[in-house]
Amino acid sequence: MDDFEEIDVHTAKELIDQGNVYVVDVRGQEAYSDGHIANAVLVDDSNIEDFIKTADKSKPMVCYCYRGFSSKGASQYFKEQGFVK
């Protein structure tokens, strides 16, 4: 069983609209530059350690990619690093 909650796009939008949530884009720089969700933070190999060190691990996170495979792995990794939501 996964340690994170998989949500649909409508729930993600509600969380994002409420604010106080990290929106983490794990698609890569080119895709992020081409377009991303407002206030999303690109997290990739170049900055993931800094993100983990400085982020509030109790703050909810919406993690996304193209089809859900990369974000699923990233979500699991964030959970292993101490993020709780």
C-alpha positions in Angstrom: 0.0 0.0 0.0 1.3 3.5 -0.9 2.0 5.9 1.9 0.5 8.9 0.1 -3.0 9.8 -1.1 -3.7 9.8 -4.8 -6.2 12.4 -5.6 -8.2 13.4 -8.7 -7.8 16.7 -10.6 -10.8 18.3 -9.0 -9.6 17.6 -5.4 -6.1 18.9 -6.4 -7.7 22.1 -7.7 -9.7 22.6 -4.5 -6.5 22.2 -2.4 -4.6 24.6 -4.6 -7.4 27.1 -4.6 -7.5 27.0 -0.8 -3.8 27.9 -0.7 -1.2 26.8 1.9 -0.1 23.8 -0.2 3.1 23.1 -2.1 2.5 22.5 -5.7 5.4 20.5 -7.0 6.1 20.0 -10.7 8.4 17.1 -11.4 8.2 17.1 -15.2 11.5 18.8 -16.0 12.7 22.3 -16.9 11.5 22.4 -20.5 8.0 21.3 -19.7 7.9 23.6 -16.7 9.0 26.5 -18.9 6.4 25.6 -21.5 3.6 25.9 -18.8 2.8 25.0 -15.3 0.2 25.4 -12.6 0.3 28.8 -11.0 2.7 29.0 -8.0 4.1 25.5 -8.8 7.7 24.9 -7.9 9.9 22.8 -10.2 11.7 20.2 -8.2 14.2 18.1 -10.0 17.7 16.5 -9.4 19.3 20.0 -9.3 17.3 21.3 -6.4 15.5 18.4 -4.6 17.9 18.4 -1.7 17.5 22.1 -1.0 13.7 21.8 -1.3 13.7 18.9 1.2 16.0 20.9 3.6 14.0 24.1 3.5 10.4 23.0 3.0 7.8 22.8 5.8 7.3 19.0 5.9 3.9 19.4 7.6 2.5 21.5 4.8 0.3 19.6 2.3 1.8 18.9 -1.1 0.3 18.4 -4.5 2.9 16.7 -6.7 2.3 16.4 -10.5 3.8 15.3 -13.8 2.5 14.1 -17.2 0.7 10.9 -16.5 1.2 10.3 -12.8 4.2 7.9 -12.8 6.9 10.3 -11.9 4.8 12.1 -9.4 3.9 8.9 -7.7 7.5 8.0 -7.3 8.3 11.5 -6.2 5.5 11.5 -3.7 6.7 8.3 -2.2 10.3 9.7 -1.9 9.0 12.9 -0.2 7.1 10.8 2.3 10.3 8.8 3.0 12.0 12.2 3.6 9.5 13.1 6.3 6.7 15.0 4.5 3.4 14.1 6.1 0.7 15.1 3.7 
